[in-house]
């Protein structure tokens, strides 16, 4: 009897995870923001450039058709998560709030494409 309850619980967990993955979905391409009215969004784009501007780290992201946006995140947040030796890959996936008036995405989370160059040694 306990095995059936355990199996039913596992099946329920996998069903919930499956439904959530459908709801969350895949990120939009930066080019899809051309017609986006603004708001919370998850977006993927090719990293063209990045650097520091005041208290923010900026990312210039390009979509498949060349549409480009600026994505901003507080520099201190990046340091907290990735450390001082962070690096970016060619493709970046971020989540945040998009403002179409100035083609700026205010990043809340970097989901893919930011790596720390520092790795702590493994404890033995």
C-alpha positions as CSV (number, residue, x, y, z in Angstrom):
1,X,0.0,0.0,0.0
2,X,2.8,2.4,0.9
3,X,4.4,1.8,-2.5
4,X,1.2,2.8,-4.3
5,X,1.0,6.0,-2.3
6,X,4.7,6.8,-3.0
7,X,4.2,6.1,-6.7
8,X,1.0,8.3,-6.8
9,X,3.0,11.1,-5.1
10,X,5.8,10.9,-7.6
11,X,3.4,10.9,-10.5
12,X,1.7,14.0,-9.1
13,X,5.0,15.8,-8.7
14,X,5.9,15.0,-12.3
15,X,2.5,16.2,-13.6
16,X,2.8,19.4,-11.7
17,X,6.3,20.0,-13.0
18,X,5.2,19.3,-16.5
19,X,2.3,21.7,-16.3
20,X,4.6,24.4,-14.8
21,X,7.1,24.0,-17.6
22,X,4.3,24.6,-20.1
23,X,3.2,27.7,-18.3
24,X,6.7,29.1,-17.9
25,X,7.6,28.3,-21.5
26,X,10.7,29.2,-23.5
27,X,12.1,32.7,-23.6
28,X,11.2,35.2,-26.4
29,X,13.8,36.3,-28.8
30,X,14.9,39.9,-28.5
31,X,13.3,40.6,-31.9
32,X,9.9,39.6,-30.5
33,X,10.1,42.7,-28.3
34,X,9.5,45.0,-31.2
35,X,5.7,44.5,-30.8
36,X,5.7,43.9,-27.1
37,X,3.8,46.5,-25.1
38,X,6.0,46.2,-22.1
39,X,6.0,44.4,-18.8
40,X,7.6,41.4,-17.3
41,X,9.3,39.1,-19.9
42,X,11.9,36.4,-20.3
43,X,14.1,37.0,-23.3
44,X,17.0,35.5,-25.1
45,X,19.5,37.3,-27.3
46,X,23.0,37.4,-28.7
47,X,25.4,39.5,-26.5
48,X,26.9,42.3,-28.5
49,X,28.5,44.3,-25.8
50,X,28.5,44.7,-22.0
51,X,30.1,47.1,-19.5
52,X,29.6,49.2,-16.5
53,X,27.7,52.5,-16.5
54,X,27.5,54.1,-13.1
55,X,25.9,51.7,-10.7
56,X,24.6,49.4,-13.4
57,X,26.0,46.7,-15.6
58,X,24.6,47.1,-19.2
59,X,24.1,44.3,-21.7
60,X,23.5,45.1,-25.4
61,X,21.4,42.2,-26.7
62,X,20.5,41.5,-30.4
63,X,17.7,39.4,-31.7
64,X,17.6,37.2,-34.8
65,X,16.5,40.0,-37.1
66,X,19.0,42.6,-35.7
67,X,16.6,44.3,-33.2
68,X,18.7,45.5,-30.3
69,X,17.9,46.4,-26.7
70,X,19.8,47.5,-23.7
71,X,19.4,45.4,-20.5
72,X,20.4,46.8,-17.1
73,X,21.1,45.2,-13.8
74,X,22.7,46.7,-10.7
75,X,26.4,46.0,-10.7
76,X,26.4,44.9,-7.1
77,X,23.8,42.2,-7.8
78,X,26.0,40.6,-10.4
79,X,29.0,40.7,-8.0
80,X,26.9,39.0,-5.3
81,X,25.8,36.2,-7.6
82,X,28.9,35.7,-9.9
83,X,31.8,37.2,-8.0
84,X,34.2,39.8,-9.3
85,X,35.5,37.6,-12.2
86,X,32.2,37.1,-14.0
87,X,32.1,36.4,-17.7
88,X,29.3,36.2,-20.3
89,X,28.7,33.8,-23.1
90,X,27.5,34.6,-26.6
91,X,23.9,33.9,-25.8
92,X,22.2,35.4,-22.7
93,X,18.8,34.6,-21.3
94,X,17.4,37.2,-18.8
95,X,14.1,38.0,-17.1
96,X,12.9,41.4,-16.2
97,X,10.7,44.3,-17.0
98,X,10.8,45.7,-20.5
99,X,10.1,49.4,-21.3
100,X,9.5,49.8,-25.1
101,X,9.7,53.6,-24.9
102,X,13.5,53.4,-24.5
103,X,14.1,49.8,-25.5
104,X,15.4,48.9,-22.1
105,X,15.0,45.8,-20.1
106,X,15.5,46.1,-16.3
107,X,16.9,42.7,-15.4
108,X,15.6,40.9,-12.3
109,X,17.4,37.6,-13.1
110,X,20.1,36.4,-15.4
111,X,19.0,32.8,-16.3
112,X,21.7,31.8,-18.7
113,X,25.0,33.1,-20.1
114,X,26.7,34.6,-17.0
115,X,29.6,32.5,-15.6
116,X,31.9,33.1,-12.7
117,X,35.5,32.6,-13.6
118,X,36.3,31.8,-10.0
119,X,35.6,28.3,-8.7
120,X,36.1,27.5,-5.0
121,X,38.3,24.5,-4.4
122,X,36.6,21.2,-3.6
123,X,36.8,20.3,0.1
124,X,38.4,16.9,0.6
